[in-house]
Amino acid sequence: MPKYKLEYIWLDGYEPIANIRGKTLVKEFENFPTLEEVPNWGFDGSSTRQAEGHSSDCVLKPVAIFPDKTKTNAAIVMNEVLHPDGTPHSTNARATILDDPDTWFGFEQEYFLWKDGLPLGFPKAGFPDPQGEYYTGVGYKNVGNIAREIVDKHLDLCLAAGINHEGINAEVAKGQWEYQIFGKGSKTAADQVWVARYLLARLCETYEVEVQLHCKPVLGDWNGSGFHCNFSTKYMREVGGKGYFEALMTAFDKYKNEHIAVYGPDNHLRLTGLHETQSIDKFNYGVANRGASIRVPHSFINNGYRGYLEDRRPNSAGDPYKIASRILQTVATVPTNGA
């Protein structure tokens, strides 16, 4: 039987931002393995801030598998971290998400490509031209050449892996980019975002470039990086209604501090009321308003207050597991009249 290279990846215990960790298991399979065929594995949690040295074993539980077309007979395996007794580790935010196949999430991952302490394309002294032409920009002046090559290769890698990657674009600031991931199921998109982040970081190793996920790496009149979260439940899509929508927004306002707590570190630097954001201490919503906490699409209103909503507060370093979990906790507080 052929030997397969399985790259097990997981999130470590670093705070406020977890790192992606990975190690390779070589194992024989007749064909490309299914998720059910891939075994649990283990690692030294004392080296990842997930255990003490005197009792350092942690368990990796595979939750999703993706072909890795950059290698022969290879796969990327996304994992949850468990204690040896099989209970979820305290760093395992994925385990806190209600498992619902009818909940859909879409994440818009903004980020900077970073080299030698600066966004890719910034001069070593001073600044490039002000923002204006970089968003969806074309040409060497606006996007350079290495950046375009990286984001196009990343798109190909994601599609080859079966990730539901929905698009890319250059963003408002120089050296800033975005990609979008959508998934049906409350955990699907979050799993795929972490694998997409892994693929991008690994790809950038070749170019000696870092992926900068900090939400405001360049202070001043430069856009920060968001991680906008589009979400809908079956009830929102099929029943909805103005009354339910208004009750939902009241709940999001009530729990605004709980949301901000898990929407990524240093968000006060980004959520200022400028650069297409609402202030961090306020909550509002608006139709097609990119300066609101929640953007309400025209399609939502036109469809009788049914469809999806966009929470624009999560930032680029946010953990999609924590974000999805918190959103569903808030949604669950709103009655659905038994429908």
C-alpha positions as CSV (number, residue, x, y, z in Angstrom):
1,M,0.0,0.0,0.0
2,P,1.2,3.6,-0.7
3,K,2.5,5.7,2.2
4,Y,0.6,9.0,2.7
5,K,2.1,12.1,4.4
6,L,-0.5,13.5,6.8
7,E,0.2,17.0,8.1
8,Y,-1.7,17.3,11.4
9,I,-2.3,21.0,12.2
10,W,-3.8,22.4,15.4
11,L,-4.0,25.6,17.4
12,D,-1.7,26.1,20.4
13,G,-2.2,27.7,23.7
14,Y,-0.6,31.1,23.1
15,E,-2.6,34.2,23.9
16,P,-4.1,36.5,22.7
17,I,-3.5,34.8,19.4
18,A,-3.1,31.1,18.9
19,N,-0.4,29.9,16.6
20,I,-0.9,27.1,14.0
21,R,1.3,24.1,14.8
22,G,1.9,21.1,12.5
23,K,3.7,17.8,12.3
24,T,3.7,15.0,9.8
25,L,2.5,11.4,10.2
26,V,3.4,8.9,7.6
27,K,0.9,6.1,7.3
28,E,-0.2,3.5,4.7
29,F,-3.6,3.6,3.1
30,E,-5.0,1.9,0.0
31,N,-6.4,5.2,-1.3
32,F,-6.6,8.8,-0.1
33,P,-7.8,8.4,3.5
34,T,-11.2,9.5,4.7
35,L,-11.6,11.4,7.9
36,E,-12.8,8.3,9.6
37,E,-9.7,6.4,8.6
38,V,-7.3,9.0,10.0
39,P,-6.3,8.1,13.6
40,N,-6.1,10.4,16.7
41,W,-2.5,11.4,17.4
42,G,-0.6,13.2,20.2
43,F,1.9,15.9,20.9
44,D,3.9,17.5,23.7
45,G,1.6,20.1,25.2
46,S,4.3,21.5,27.4
47,S,6.0,22.9,24.3
48,T,2.8,24.7,23.1
49,R,1.5,26.2,26.4
50,Q,-1.2,23.5,26.6
51,A,0.2,21.3,29.4
52,E,2.7,21.1,32.2
53,G,6.0,19.2,31.7
54,H,5.1,16.6,34.3
55,S,1.9,15.6,32.4
56,S,2.4,16.9,28.9
57,D,0.4,14.5,26.6
58,C,-2.3,16.1,24.6
59,V,-4.5,14.4,22.0
60,L,-5.1,15.5,18.4
61,K,-8.6,14.6,17.1
62,P,-9.0,14.9,13.3
63,V,-12.1,17.0,12.4
64,A,-11.4,17.7,8.6
65,I,-9.1,16.5,5.9
66,F,-7.9,18.2,2.8
67,P,-5.7,16.9,-0.1
68,D,-2.3,18.7,-0.3
69,K,-1.6,18.9,-4.0
70,T,1.9,20.4,-3.4
71,K,3.2,16.9,-2.3
72,T,2.8,13.3,-3.5
73,N,0.2,11.3,-1.5
74,A,-0.3,14.0,1.0
75,A,-3.1,15.5,3.1
76,I,-3.7,18.3,5.6
77,V,-5.6,17.2,8.7
78,M,-7.3,19.9,10.9
79,N,-7.5,18.8,14.5
80,E,-9.2,19.6,17.8
81,V,-7.1,19.4,20.9
82,L,-8.3,17.0,23.7
83,H,-7.1,16.0,27.1
84,P,-6.0,12.4,27.4
85,D,-9.4,11.5,28.8
86,G,-11.1,12.7,25.6
87,T,-12.6,15.9,27.0
88,P,-12.0,19.2,25.0
89,H,-8.9,21.1,26.0
90,S,-9.5,24.6,27.4
91,T,-7.9,26.0,24.2
92,N,-10.4,24.1,22.0
93,A,-12.8,26.8,21.0
94,R,-14.2,24.6,18.2
95,A,-15.8,22.3,20.7
96,T,-17.9,25.3,22.0
97,I,-19.8,25.7,18.7
98,L,-23.3,24.3,18.4
99,D,-23.1,21.7,15.7
100,D,-25.7,22.7,13.2
101,P,-25.6,21.8,9.5
102,D,-28.2,24.5,8.7
103,T,-26.1,27.4,10.0
104,W,-23.9,29.0,7.4
105,F,-20.9,31.3,7.8
106,G,-18.8,33.3,5.5
107,F,-15.5,34.9,6.6
108,E,-13.7,37.8,4.8
109,Q,-10.0,37.5,5.8
110,E,-8.1,40.7,5.4
111,Y,-4.3,40.7,6.0
112,F,-1.1,42.4,5.1
113,L,1.9,40.8,3.4
114,W,4.9,41.9,5.5
115,K,8.6,41.9,4.7
116,D,11.5,43.5,6.7
117,G,9.2,45.1,9.2
118,L,7.0,46.8,6.6
119,P,3.9,46.1,4.4
120,L,5.0,44.7,1.1
121,G,5.5,47.6,-1.3
122,F,6.2,50.3,1.4
123,P,9.4,52.2,0.9
124,K,12.1,51.8,3.6
125,A,11.7,55.4,4.6
126,G,8.4,57.4,4.6
127,F,5.2,56.1,3.1
128,P,3.8,55.3,-0.3
129,D,1.0,57.3,-1.9
130,P,-2.1,57.8,0.2
131,Q,-4.9,55.3,0.0
132,G,-7.2,55.5,-3.0
133,E,-5.9,53.4,-5.9
134,Y,-4.8,50.3,-4.0
135,Y,-8.3,48.8,-3.4
136,T,-8.9,46.3,-6.3
137,G,-5.8,47.9,-7.8
138,V,-4.0,46.8,-10.9
139,G,-0.4,47.5,-12.0
140,Y,3.0,47.4,-10.4
141,K,2.6,50.8,-8.7
142,N,-0.5,49.6,-6.8
143,V,0.2,45.9,-6.1
144,G,3.8,45.1,-7.1
145,N,4.5,41.7,-8.5
146,I,5.4,39.3,-5.7
147,A,2.1,40.0,-3.9
148,R,0.0,39.2,-6.9
149,E,2.0,36.0,-7.4
150,I,1.5,35.0,-3.8
151,V,-2.3,35.6,-3.6
152,D,-2.9,33.8,-6.9
153,K,-0.9,30.8,-5.9
154,H,-2.7,30.8,-2.5
155,L,-6.1,30.7,-4.3
156,D,-4.9,27.8,-6.4
157,L,-3.7,25.9,-3.3
158,C,-7.0,26.4,-1.6
159,L,-9.1,25.3,-4.5
160,A,-6.9,22.2,-5.0
161,A,-7.5,21.3,-1.4
162,G,-11.3,21.5,-1.7
163,I,-11.6,24.7,0.4
164,N,-14.7,26.7,-0.6
165,H,-12.6,29.8,-1.4
166,E,-14.9,32.4,-3.0
167,G,-12.5,35.1,-4.2
168,I,-9.6,37.5,-3.6
169,N,-9.0,41.2,-4.0
170,A,-6.4,43.8,-3.2
171,E,-7.5,45.9,-0.2
172,V,-7.6,49.6,0.7
173,A,-4.1,49.9,2.1
174,K,-0.9,49.2,0.2
175,G,0.2,45.6,0.8
176,Q,-3.2,44.6,2.1
177,W,-5.3,41.8,0.6
178,E,-8.4,39.8,1.3
179,Y,-9.9,36.4,0.6
180,Q,-13.3,35.0,1.3
181,I,-14.3,31.5,2.7
182,F,-17.9,30.2,2.8
183,G,-19.2,27.0,4.4
184,K,-22.5,25.4,5.1
185,G,-22.5,24.0,8.7
186,S,-21.6,25.9,11.8
187,K,-18.0,24.7,11.9
188,T,-17.2,24.2,8.2
189,A,-16.1,27.7,7.2
190,A,-14.0,28.1,10.4
191,D,-12.2,24.8,9.8
192,Q,-11.4,26.0,6.2
193,V,-10.3,29.4,7.3
194,W,-7.6,27.9,9.6
195,V,-6.4,25.6,6.8
196,A,-6.4,28.6,4.4
197,R,-4.3,30.6,6.9
198,Y,-1.9,27.6,7.2
199,L,-1.5,27.3,3.4
200,L,-0.8,31.0,3.1
201,A,1.7,31.1,5.9
202,R,3.5,28.0,4.4
203,L,3.5,29.5,0.9
204,C,5.0,32.8,2.2
205,E,8.0,30.9,3.7
206,T,9.3,30.5,0.1
207,Y,9.2,34.3,-0.5
208,E,10.6,35.2,3.0
209,V,7.4,37.1,3.6
210,E,5.2,37.1,6.7
211,V,1.4,37.1,6.9
212,Q,0.6,40.0,9.2
213,L,-2.8,39.4,10.9
214,H,-2.6,42.3,13.4
215,C,-5.7,44.4,12.9
216,K,-3.8,47.8,12.8
217,P,-0.2,47.2,11.9
218,V,0.2,50.6,10.3
219,L,-1.0,53.5,12.5
220,G,-2.4,56.7,11.0
221,D,-4.6,57.2,8.0
222,W,-4.4,53.6,6.8
223,N,-7.2,51.0,6.9
224,G,-6.9,48.3,9.5
225,S,-7.7,44.7,8.7
226,G,-11.0,43.1,9.4
227,F,-12.4,39.6,9.5
228,H,-16.0,40.3,8.6
229,C,-18.4,37.5,9.5
230,N,-21.4,36.8,7.3
231,F,-23.9,34.5,9.1
232,S,-27.3,33.0,8.7
233,T,-29.4,30.3,10.4
234,K,-32.2,28.3,8.7
235,Y,-34.7,30.4,10.6
236,M,-33.1,33.7,9.4
237,R,-33.2,32.5,5.8
238,E,-36.6,30.9,5.7
239,V,-38.7,32.8,8.3
240,G,-37.0,35.9,9.5
241,G,-39.2,39.0,9.6
242,K,-38.8,42.5,10.8
243,G,-39.8,41.7,14.4
244,Y,-37.3,38.9,14.7
245,F,-34.6,41.0,13.1
246,E,-35.1,43.9,15.5
247,A,-35.0,41.4,18.4
248,L,-31.8,40.0,17.1
249,M,-30.2,43.4,16.9
250,T,-31.3,44.2,20.4
251,A,-29.6,41.0,21.6
252,F,-26.4,41.9,19.7
253,D,-26.4,45.3,21.3
254,K,-27.0,43.7,24.8
255,Y,-24.0,41.4,24.3
256,K,-21.7,43.8,22.4
257,N,-19.0,43.6,25.1
258,E,-19.0,39.8,25.0
259,H,-18.6,39.9,21.2
260,I,-15.8,42.4,21.3
261,A,-14.0,40.2,23.9
262,V,-13.6,37.4,21.3
263,Y,-13.4,39.4,18.1
264,G,-9.6,39.8,18.1
265,P,-7.0,41.6,20.1
266,D,-6.3,45.4,19.9
267,N,-9.6,46.0,18.2
268,H,-9.7,49.5,19.8
269,L,-7.0,50.5,17.4
270,R,-9.2,49.5,14.4
271,L,-12.8,50.2,15.6
272,T,-12.5,53.9,15.8
273,G,-15.5,55.1,13.8
274,L,-13.1,55.8,10.9
275,H,-12.0,53.7,7.9
276,E,-15.3,51.8,7.5
277,T,-15.8,51.0,11.2
278,Q,-18.1,51.8,14.1
279,S,-16.5,52.8,17.4
280,I,-15.6,49.8,19.6
281,D,-17.9,51.0,22.5
282,K,-21.0,51.4,20.3
283,F,-23.4,49.1,18.4
284,N,-25.5,50.0,15.4
285,Y,-26.7,48.5,12.2
286,G,-27.5,49.9,8.8
287,V,-28.5,48.9,5.3
288,A,-25.4,48.7,3.1
289,N,-23.5,50.6,5.8
290,R,-19.9,49.6,6.0
291,G,-19.4,51.9,8.9
292,A,-21.9,50.0,11.0
293,S,-21.4,47.2,13.5
294,I,-23.8,45.0,11.5
295,R,-24.2,45.6,7.8
296,V,-27.7,44.7,6.5
297,P,-27.6,43.8,2.8
298,H,-30.3,45.2,0.6
299,S,-31.2,41.7,-0.3
300,F,-32.1,41.0,3.3
301,I,-34.6,43.8,3.4
302,N,-36.0,43.2,0.0
303,N,-36.6,39.5,0.9
304,G,-38.8,40.3,3.8
305,Y,-36.0,40.5,6.4
306,R,-34.7,37.1,5.5
307,G,-31.2,36.0,4.5
308,Y,-27.8,36.8,6.0
309,L,-26.2,39.6,8.0
310,E,-22.6,40.8,8.2
311,D,-20.9,41.5,11.5
312,R,-18.1,43.8,10.6
313,R,-16.5,44.0,14.1
314,P,-14.3,40.9,14.1
315,N,-10.7,41.7,13.2
316,S,-8.1,40.0,11.1
317,A,-6.5,38.1,13.9
318,G,-9.8,36.8,15.3
319,D,-10.4,33.1,15.8
320,P,-13.3,32.0,13.6
321,Y,-14.2,29.3,16.1
322,K,-14.6,31.8,18.9
323,I,-16.5,34.2,16.6
324,A,-18.9,31.6,15.4
325,S,-19.5,30.3,18.9
326,R,-20.3,33.8,20.3
327,I,-22.6,34.7,17.4
328,L,-24.6,31.5,17.8
329,Q,-24.8,32.1,21.6
330,T,-26.4,35.4,21.0
331,V,-28.7,34.2,18.3
332,A,-29.9,31.5,20.6
333,T,-31.2,34.1,23.1
334,V,-33.8,35.3,20.6
335,P,-37.1,33.5,20.5
336,T,-38.3,32.0,17.2
337,N,-41.9,31.6,18.1
338,G,-41.6,27.9,17.9
339,A,-41.1,27.9,14.1
